[in-house]
């Protein structure tokens, strides 16, 4: 097993009497893909939002390479090496693909994106952005506006923007949402490549993709951890069948 890079201990998020996440414990390992699955409302996106600093935890601890980062702001999570994508595309459609990645790269170098920065800084940021586009297969579209590329390519661009922040951990929230079969296959191949270099935490409803990609899977129910195991054991677990699918007529 590779190094544990990100860990949550007794993580909870409460809104009044609603326990969106309750005493949650989990570990994520370097150079692997760990998927989080569960029915709607299980707390999957809430977990990702806490792990990237978007939401503060009500209680519990987040450890990144053994360091307690629980109270940091979201931009500090980013600079530590935790990148996040969202369910809906979060790109600047009037900007080119390269410009989108340059804007994201500024979170890595720690300054705002503007035309008055030094030539050295500009070259550095552009190189980071180009590398991110190359990793997702969009370098040829670098100077095309994001609004002019396909929906599937926009989702690839969003992953490139995460990569431009120089992450060690990628938190990906439904990167295949709204995609057709062919577009999903491109993302699956991309994630297979990326998990050789990064720790990937994947929330995704496409179960065929989840089973194909996952080194480990965690099933959540009602804000709680049900089980973490390898794919074959998850498939065969009767508690998972009952909790995730809700009836005996469906199978993984």
Backbone torsions as a table, in degrees:
resi	resn	phi	psi	omega
1	UNK	NA	136.5	-179.9
2	UNK	-75.5	179.7	-175.3
3	UNK	-66.1	137.5	171.0
4	UNK	-72.7	119.7	-174.8
5	UNK	-105.6	-30.0	-178.8
6	UNK	-139.6	137.0	-174.7
7	UNK	-144.9	140.4	173.8
8	UNK	-118.2	134.3	180.0
9	UNK	-123.8	119.9	177.8
10	UNK	51.4	41.2	-175.5
11	UNK	-75.9	129.4	-179.6
12	UNK	-136.2	147.4	173.1
13	UNK	-138.2	117.0	-179.5
14	UNK	-119.0	136.3	168.2
15	UNK	-115.6	99.6	-174.1
16	UNK	62.4	-125.3	179.5
17	UNK	-86.3	-5.5	-179.4
18	UNK	-83.8	122.7	177.6
19	UNK	-101.2	89.7	-178.6
20	UNK	-70.6	-28.0	177.6
21	UNK	-144.8	132.0	-170.5
22	UNK	-136.7	108.1	175.3
23	UNK	52.2	53.1	-171.9
24	UNK	-92.7	130.3	177.9
25	UNK	-123.9	132.7	-178.7
26	UNK	-161.7	152.4	175.2
27	UNK	-127.6	141.9	177.6
28	UNK	-122.9	138.5	-171.5
29	UNK	-112.3	149.0	-178.7
30	UNK	-64.9	148.5	175.7
31	UNK	54.1	49.1	177.1
32	UNK	-156.5	164.9	177.2
33	UNK	-117.6	123.2	-178.4
34	UNK	-116.5	114.1	-178.5
35	UNK	-94.1	148.5	177.0
36	UNK	-117.9	118.5	-178.7
37	UNK	-126.8	164.6	179.5
38	UNK	158.4	165.5	-179.1
39	UNK	-65.9	164.1	176.4
40	UNK	-55.7	136.9	-179.1
41	UNK	85.0	6.2	-178.7
42	UNK	-71.7	-21.5	-179.9
43	UNK	109.4	13.4	-175.3
44	UNK	-63.2	-51.6	-179.0
45	UNK	-68.0	-34.1	175.8
46	UNK	-59.9	-43.3	177.9
47	UNK	-58.9	-47.6	179.3
48	UNK	-61.8	-40.4	-179.5
49	UNK	-63.4	-33.5	176.7
50	UNK	-75.0	-39.2	-177.2
51	UNK	-69.1	-15.6	176.7
52	UNK	-111.2	4.9	175.7
53	UNK	86.6	2.9	178.6
54	UNK	-66.8	-42.3	173.6
55	UNK	-109.9	138.4	169.7
56	UNK	-77.4	144.9	176.3
57	UNK	-73.8	142.2	172.4
58	UNK	-67.1	-39.9	174.0
59	UNK	-157.7	167.6	180.0
60	UNK	106.1	178.2	-172.9
61	UNK	-132.9	139.5	171.7
62	UNK	-113.7	126.2	179.2
63	UNK	-114.4	129.0	175.8
64	UNK	-117.8	112.3	-174.1
65	UNK	51.5	40.7	176.9
66	UNK	85.0	-8.3	-179.0
67	UNK	-93.1	134.5	177.2
68	UNK	-74.9	112.5	-178.6
69	UNK	-115.6	17.4	-170.1
70	UNK	-55.3	-41.1	-172.7
71	UNK	-92.6	6.8	-176.3
72	UNK	-73.9	158.7	174.1
73	UNK	-78.0	164.4	-175.9
74	UNK	-61.5	-37.5	-179.4
75	UNK	-68.5	-27.8	176.9
76	UNK	-73.3	-36.6	172.3
77	UNK	-57.7	-44.9	-179.3
78	UNK	-59.6	-45.7	-177.7
79	UNK	-72.1	-21.8	172.8
80	UNK	-69.9	-29.7	179.8
81	UNK	125.4	23.0	179.5
82	UNK	-112.6	111.4	-178.4
83	UNK	-106.9	150.9	-173.4
84	UNK	-137.6	134.8	167.5
85	UNK	-111.8	165.0	-172.8
86	UNK	-121.2	166.9	-177.9
87	UNK	-60.1	-42.2	179.0
88	UNK	-100.3	145.4	-178.9
89	UNK	-56.5	136.2	-174.1
90	UNK	-124.6	56.8	-175.9
91	UNK	-118.3	164.0	176.0
92	UNK	-95.3	102.5	-170.3
93	UNK	-70.9	-22.2	178.8
94	UNK	-87.0	-4.9	177.0
95	UNK	-99.0	157.7	176.4
96	UNK	-72.4	167.1	177.1
97	UNK	-59.2	-42.2	179.4
98	UNK	-63.8	-44.2	179.7
99	UNK	-62.5	-38.5	176.4
100	UNK	-58.6	-44.8	-178.9
101	UNK	-72.5	-30.6	175.2
102	UNK	-64.7	-41.8	178.2
103	UNK	-60.9	-43.8	178.6
104	UNK	-64.9	-39.3	-177.9
105	UNK	-63.6	-25.4	179.1
106	UNK	-62.3	-27.2	176.8
107	UNK	-66.6	-27.1	179.0
108	UNK	-76.8	-43.7	-175.7
109	UNK	-89.5	-13.3	169.5
110	UNK	84.1	33.1	174.4
111	UNK	-144.8	164.1	-178.0
112	UNK	-78.9	155.0	-179.1
113	UNK	-85.3	113.6	178.2
114	UNK	-152.1	164.8	-172.8
115	UNK	-80.3	-4.2	-175.7
116	UNK	-100.8	2.9	179.9
117	UNK	-70.6	163.2	-175.7
118	UNK	-64.9	156.4	178.5
119	UNK	-62.5	-37.3	179.2
120	UNK	-62.9	-46.4	179.4
121	UNK	-62.5	-41.3	-179.6
122	UNK	-61.5	-43.6	179.5
123	UNK	-65.2	-39.3	179.9
124	UNK	-63.1	-47.9	-179.2
125	UNK	-64.5	-41.7	179.3
126	UNK	-62.6	-39.4	178.6
127	UNK	-64.3	-41.1	177.0
128	UNK	-61.2	-46.1	-177.8
129	UNK	-64.1	-42.8	179.7
130	UNK	-64.8	-39.7	177.9
131	UNK	-62.2	-41.8	179.0
132	UNK	-63.2	-42.9	178.3
133	UNK	-64.1	-38.2	179.6
134	UNK	-65.2	-38.6	-179.3
135	UNK	-61.8	-31.6	-178.6
136	UNK	-100.2	2.8	176.6
137	UNK	82.2	25.4	-177.5
138	UNK	-116.9	14.7	-175.8
139	UNK	-60.9	-35.4	179.4
140	UNK	-66.7	-21.8	179.1
141	UNK	-95.7	13.5	-172.0
142	UNK	-53.2	-40.2	-174.4
143	UNK	-100.4	14.8	175.8
144	UNK	-95.6	139.8	177.7
145	UNK	-63.1	143.9	-178.7
146	UNK	-60.5	-29.1	179.6
147	UNK	-68.9	-17.7	-175.0
148	UNK	-96.2	-5.3	178.1
149	UNK	-96.9	164.5	-175.8
150	UNK	-68.9	165.4	178.5
151	UNK	-60.0	-43.2	178.4
152	UNK	-60.7	-40.5	177.6
153	UNK	-67.8	-32.6	175.4
154	UNK	-62.9	-38.2	176.4
155	UNK	-67.5	-37.2	174.2
156	UNK	-62.9	-40.9	179.1
157	UNK	-61.4	-39.4	179.5
158	UNK	-63.6	-38.7	175.4
159	UNK	-64.9	-39.3	176.5
160	UNK	-60.3	-38.5	178.6
161	UNK	-64.7	-36.0	174.9
162	UNK	-65.9	-44.1	-179.9
163	UNK	-62.5	-31.0	-179.3
164	UNK	-68.4	-14.0	176.6
165	UNK	-87.0	5.9	178.4
166	UNK	59.2	54.8	-177.9
167	UNK	-81.7	159.8	165.2
168	UNK	-103.8	-25.4	179.1
169	UNK	-120.8	129.7	175.3
170	UNK	-108.6	117.6	174.4
171	UNK	-99.5	108.0	-172.8
172	UNK	-113.5	117.5	-175.9
173	UNK	-103.1	99.7	178.1
174	UNK	52.9	58.9	-179.7
175	UNK	-65.9	-15.2	179.8
176	UNK	-104.2	9.7	-179.0
177	UNK	-60.1	130.3	176.7
178	UNK	78.1	8.3	-176.5
179	UNK	-93.1	152.4	169.2
180	UNK	-80.7	174.8	-175.0
181	UNK	-60.2	-46.6	-176.1
182	UNK	-65.7	-40.0	178.5
183	UNK	-65.2	-39.9	179.1
184	UNK	-61.9	-38.7	179.5
185	UNK	-61.3	-35.6	178.0
186	UNK	-64.8	-44.0	179.2
187	UNK	-66.1	-39.6	177.4
188	UNK	-59.4	-46.7	178.5
189	UNK	-62.9	-38.8	178.8
190	UNK	-62.8	-45.9	-178.1
191	UNK	-67.9	-33.4	175.2
192	UNK	-60.5	-39.4	179.0
193	UNK	-70.5	-44.5	-174.8
194	UNK	-68.8	-30.8	-176.6
195	UNK	-71.8	-10.0	173.5
196	UNK	-74.6	-16.8	-176.2
197	UNK	-119.2	-19.3	-172.7
198	UNK	-130.3	161.8	164.6
199	UNK	-86.3	120.0	-179.0
200	UNK	-114.7	127.3	172.6
201	UNK	-109.4	117.1	-171.0
202	UNK	-116.7	122.4	166.3
203	UNK	-103.8	122.4	-173.8
204	UNK	-157.0	139.4	179.3
205	UNK	-91.8	-13.1	177.3
206	UNK	-77.4	95.1	-172.0
207	UNK	-67.8	-30.8	176.0
208	UNK	-60.6	-42.8	178.1
209	UNK	-66.3	-42.3	179.7
210	UNK	-59.2	-47.2	-178.9
211	UNK	-65.8	-35.1	-179.0
212	UNK	-71.9	-33.9	-171.0
213	UNK	-93.8	-28.2	-164.2
214	UNK	-75.7	133.4	165.7
215	UNK	-86.1	-38.9	172.9
216	UNK	-135.5	150.9	175.6
217	UNK	-127.0	142.5	171.4
218	UNK	-120.0	133.2	175.5
219	UNK	-105.2	128.8	177.9
220	UNK	-110.5	146.1	173.5
221	UNK	-143.6	125.1	175.9
222	UNK	51.5	44.9	176.2
223	UNK	76.0	7.9	-177.3
224	UNK	-121.5	155.7	178.2
225	UNK	-81.3	121.8	178.1
226	UNK	-93.9	-51.5	-177.6
227	UNK	-162.0	146.7	167.4
228	UNK	-125.2	128.9	-178.0
229	UNK	-166.1	178.2	174.4
230	UNK	-75.6	163.3	-171.6
231	UNK	-56.0	-48.3	-174.9
232	UNK	-61.1	-37.7	179.2
233	UNK	-71.9	-34.2	176.6
234	UNK	-64.5	-45.3	-179.8
235	UNK	-55.9	-39.6	-171.8
236	UNK	-88.6	-6.0	-173.4
237	UNK	-80.0	119.6	-177.4
238	UNK	-66.3	-29.8	177.2
239	UNK	-65.4	-37.1	177.7
240	UNK	-66.6	-45.3	178.7
241	UNK	-55.1	-46.8	-177.2
242	UNK	-69.0	-45.7	-173.8
243	UNK	-74.1	-40.6	-173.8
244	UNK	-85.1	-40.7	-174.7
245	UNK	-95.6	-27.2	172.2
246	UNK	81.9	-10.6	176.0
247	UNK	-155.3	171.4	-174.4
248	UNK	-90.8	0.4	-176.5
249	UNK	-85.6	-15.4	-178.3
250	UNK	-113.3	148.6	176.4
251	UNK	-134.3	158.1	176.0
252	UNK	-67.2	NA	NA
